[in-house]
């Protein structure tokens, strides 16, 4: 079955960086778009970034654009999210999600079928 495992979260000071990884198994990875979402305490889960099957197309939520970078290594079946210039408001559990995409190279911002368990990112001021 499809499995997504996030890693790389932790505690960092404001202005610092982290690199999250989402390792996938049980799927034809190059056929799947992958996205990152996050959920802060008391808030709904929100979209952060997405990357298309090929990696040529990426989409970012407005507040992270220019600070976060999503990338993928299809040979390693892993997607990365580099978080730079972190702010306390970025504190959340970060989830990766995957969905098969057929006939296009889109990076959707919603409608993902498969989800990981999440990794905690805490940014101190």
Secondary structure, DSSP 8 states (H G I E B T S, - for coil): --EEEEE--EEEETT--EEEEEEEESS-GGGEEEEEEEE-TTS--EEEEEE-SSSS-EEE-TTTBTTEEEEEEGGGTEEEEEE-S--GGG-EEEEEEEEE--SS----SS---EE---EEEEEE-
